[in-house]
């Protein structure tokens, strides 16, 4: 079972823990009072990073029952796997299942503050058609909004189609510009044997505008190679170089932009957790597989908590991720990575809002 969030103000996103990881008992068996006690413990632990005792819950949350009753409730929640007790004399802290219950029962995500909205608008404006710069700024922006590490994936290459291709004279070379329907803008400088032959560049560019539109990168390469076989002189040499460039673009590696990685040191208490997470984020291929592999529906935000994350090195973290779209289909993703003791409402609201703004930018570039 899973629930999603698609728009700011609606219910936040969730991704259910795998059934194999669930202890005996479910959230439905808690009852109203124990559910409130669990929410109180998680809320207080997120705020304080200290184990929460029954007396603290009784004083701060005024549940109308005695500390002894709350203590019994917390003991049962521990038996059910929602809480754990680090030390015999200490209070309780949430488990992954406790955080999952908390996220699944969050109210509608609050609207972003005017300052946060302004930061999104200011950071992601005047990008002049450069999706990679937008993604670089996105990672930096999310890290500032949430104080966690942030990741922004480039648009997928596989399955993309060319919207526009053209050549621009560049001294003794020519610059190939290729815009795909994912908003991806690729640039390749091509060696050109005849310096200053703008006529050849113009002729090839006109041919690309006519022939290379709404086709895959592989088909674009084949069409260019066919044009080269019929051409002569400088145009033939240039078309051959363009064909090679399209082949290279088809094999182009996708990559991830990181922002605020230094925030990890402040967000995690254990040095070993920090080390493992640094190593995980440094493995770009693993991060790409993790975020690309998530099932998505529209522009929903997804939350993965602890053991729900397939990547072993990130099992002490939570990830809040959302796709950005082009033409209504997901083409990339952005995420924040923080401790399981995360400010989930802030993270969900920020990721959702930034993903929607990024979708607008990518759609404009792809158009």
DAMOGI-V720582 format. One record per residue. N is the residue number from 1. PHI is phi as a letter, one per 20 degrees, with the letter a starting at -180 (* if undefined). NEAR is the number of other C-alpha atoms within 10 Angstrom. Layout:
N:PHI:NEAR  N:PHI:NEAR
This chain:
1:*:8  2:b:10  3:c:15  4:c:20  5:c:24  6:d:19  7:c:18  8:g:18  9:n:14  10:e:14  11:f:19  12:f:28  13:f:30  14:b:25  15:c:20  16:f:19  17:f:20  18:f:10  19:g:8  20:f:6  21:e:11  22:e:14  23:f:12  24:f:8  25:n:13  26:c:13  27:g:18  28:f:8  29:e:10  30:f:17  31:n:9  32:g:9  33:f:13  34:f:18  35:f:19  36:f:15  37:f:22  38:f:26  39:g:20  40:f:20  41:f:27  42:f:27  43:g:19  44:f:20  45:f:18  46:g:19  47:f:12  48:d:11  49:m:13  50:d:13  51:g:19  52:d:22  53:e:20  54:f:21  55:f:15  56:f:16  57:f:19  58:f:20  59:f:12  60:e:10  61:d:14  62:l:10  63:e:15  64:n:10  65:c:10  66:f:13  67:g:17  68:f:12  69:f:13  70:f:22  71:f:19  72:f:13  73:f:19  74:f:25  75:f:17  76:f:15  77:f:23  78:f:19  79:f:14  80:e:20  81:n:18  82:e:28  83:c:24  84:b:20  85:d:18  86:g:11  87:c:9  88:g:7  89:e:8  90:e:13  91:f:20  92:d:26  93:c:25  94:f:28  95:e:20  96:g:25  97:f:24  98:f:23  99:f:26  100:f:23  101:g:22  102:g:23  103:f:24  104:f:20  105:d:15  106:f:15  107:f:13  108:g:16  109:f:22  110:f:15  111:f:16  112:f:15  113:f:9  114:g:9  115:f:9  116:f:16  117:f:15  118:f:12  119:f:15  120:f:21  121:f:13  122:f:11  123:f:15  124:d:20  125:d:12  126:l:10  127:e:13  128:l:9  129:m:17  130:d:16  131:f:22  132:f:20  133:f:13  134:f:22  135:f:24  136:f:19  137:f:21  138:f:29  139:f:25  140:f:21  141:f:23  142:f:27  143:f:25  144:f:17  145:f:17  146:d:24  147:m:23  148:d:25  149:f:25  150:c:31  151:c:28  152:c:31  153:e:27  154:f:24  155:f:27  156:f:19  157:e:19  158:f:13  159:n:13  160:f:20  161:c:22  162:f:23  163:e:21  164:b:21  165:c:23  166:b:20  167:d:25  168:c:16  169:g:21  170:b:17  171:m:13  172:e:14  173:c:20  174:c:24  175:d:19  176:e:21  177:d:16  178:c:21  179:d:22  180:d:25  181:f:24  182:e:30  183:n:30  184:f:25  185:d:20  186:d:17  187:c:14  188:c:16  189:e:17  190:d:19  191:f:16  192:c:22  193:f:12  194:d:15  195:f:13  196:m:15  197:e:17  198:f:17  199:f:12  200:f:20  201:f:24  202:f:16  203:f:12  204:f:25  205:f:21  206:f:15  207:f:17  208:f:21  209:f:14  210:f:12  211:e:16  212:d:23  213:b:16  214:l:15  215:c:19  216:f:21  217:f:26  218:f:18  219:f:16  220:f:24  221:f:24  222:f:16  223:f:18  224:f:23  225:f:19  226:f:14  227:f:20  228:f:21  229:f:12  230:e:9  231:e:16  232:b:12  233:m:10  234:f:17  235:f:22  236:f:19  237:f:17  238:f:24  239:f:27  240:f:19  241:f:20  242:f:27  243:g:22  244:f:15  245:f:19  246:f:23  247:f:16  248:f:15  249:f:18  250:f:17  251:e:13  252:g:13  253:f:11  254:e:15  255:b:15  256:c:23  257:e:19  258:d:25  259:c:23  260:m:20  261:f:20  262:f:14  263:f:19  264:g:20  265:f:17  266:e:12  267:e:19  268:d:18  269:f:12  270:e:11  271:f:10  272:f:10  273:f:19  274:f:23  275:f:13  276:f:16  277:f:24  278:g:17  279:f:13  280:f:17  281:f:21  282:f:12  283:e:11  284:g:17  285:f:14  286:f:13  287:f:18  288:g:20  289:f:12  290:f:13  291:f:20  292:f:17  293:e:10  294:f:14  295:f:8  296:c:17  297:c:15  298:m:15  299:d:22  300:f:21  301:e:28  302:c:28  303:d:27  304:d:25  305:c:28  306:l:23  307:f:18  308:f:22  309:e:18  310:f:13  311:e:14  312:g:13  313:f:18  314:d:25  315:f:20  316:d:21  317:d:24  318:c:24  319:c:25  320:d:26  321:c:28  322:b:32  323:e:30  324:d:30  325:d:24  326:c:25  327:m:16  328:n:11  329:d:15  330:f:20  331:c:25  332:a:25  333:b:27  334:c:28  335:b:32  336:d:27  337:c:28  338:b:29  339:f:22  340:f:23  341:e:24  342:e:23  343:f:16  344:f:24  345:f:18  346:f:17  347:f:25  348:f:28  349:f:26  350:f:26  351:f:25  352:f:30  353:f:21  354:f:23  355:f:26  356:f:20  357:f:17  358:f:25  359:g:25  360:f:16  361:f:23  362:f:25  363:f:18  364:f:13  365:f:21  366:f:22  367:f:15
